[in-house]
């Protein structure tokens, strides 16, 4: 008897295949084989994408639906109305100004120009210098403005791209980075660059880790794992650098990222884990130690977005507040983004991206070696950079010093916690999670929270609107620490809530109704189109006659 071999198992299969293809012409066999292989590759490509089939199918459905004439006409009508509303608001704000549609025949005098600048800066009806605005401007002192104005003027035409011409400006940037590294407990290996703001800091980190993963790990379909509350700049970076952003929900009580879900989201294409310290919507801090532990376990870099927290979150523990470790003192944290133009109080247009090791920073750089204009390298998105901003940021940090920032941290966090306590004592509203530094987010299960936003707006307060779930927040700045500002906010909040509670079921009206309506629209691409119209309206000028 012939001994049994492994090939016997496949004999029925091979015989079946031979029988099926026995009557086929060679070209038919080749065609069927190629079609099967290519079809299998296509199916694998579809199934292996990070974005779910449901999400892709939903997007395609709405895309096809909008091609129907009746649907498209309705969408276009709504978009036209939104465009008109946005442009009307712009016209109203700038009604006292004359638009310049071409260069003046002759140059204006200094006095004329300064008068026009003052006129332009008076547009808008919010008193941000008096602490009526959430975030936006984080500090304003006339003596500091005078200092940075003079410093910027001296350095306004310098450019660190030309390091041989302006070595002193490069030294200032290096010192800003090193001082920031020290505040965030970096060591001798910690390094980084300045950028134009938190968004550039974030997308530079994404670029660096994308290229690092490609070169060191061979990953060509990268994804990053982020909390649902992470800043929108990560989505922007994903769009720019073709990196898929995988969102993880936050705990509905603490508004910190769910670590168990976070762990489950990691796969072989994950190049970066991200947490906020704190996040923008609610001011809560993710469990950075747990995220960093996952980074160490799976050998994945970990980025901490401290753009909003800035120097306040860096110094909070030294100021006596209980905040969990989150910076380079935590093993596994490989980078931190922090905005010097927020709680560093520097002029707008400055931030830092810091790395635990030069190997990551190397991949942030772009280098072109074969250009006829010479070898070209730049550390960030920009080629030429504003030396004036670097010098002004450096001057601000030197002016405040460690003690100045520590005192500012105490003022700001004390004020934020005072406001938090006041909000928690008002029936009808609640505070989202547990704020760690300067943001206090407010919601309601009794009435539409956007009614409260509208009421406060009419009293001169400008707060940030939140969605999914609906809420509003106040980001406390140094202006809110002025005597009486926090008390006035709490008093106005209490009186507005009391008035709303007389009839809590009344729906919100006017502009604030759009926020609630926007959340209910399942086709998010329509919201995207409306947002693009708003961005276009920022560049409105009347038609040339």
PEFENHU-V642175 format. One record per helix or strand of 2 or more residues. SS is the DSSP state (a for helix, b for strand). FROM is the first residue (numbers start at 1). LEN is the number of residues. If there is no record, write none. Layout:
# PEFENHU-V642175
{{SS:FROM:LEN} {SS:FROM:LEN}}
This chain:
# PEFENHU-V642175
{{a:7:15} {a:26:23} {a:53:13} {a:69:25} {a:110:12} {a:128:3} {a:142:14} {a:167:17} {b:191:5} {a:198:20} {b:223:5} {a:233:9} {b:244:5} {a:259:7} {b:270:7} {a:288:11} {b:301:5} {a:310:6} {b:333:6} {b:351:5} {a:358:5} {b:366:3} {b:376:3} {a:387:38} {b:430:2} {b:439:5} {a:449:10} {b:464:3} {b:471:5} {a:478:4} {a:485:19} {a:510:11} {a:524:14}}
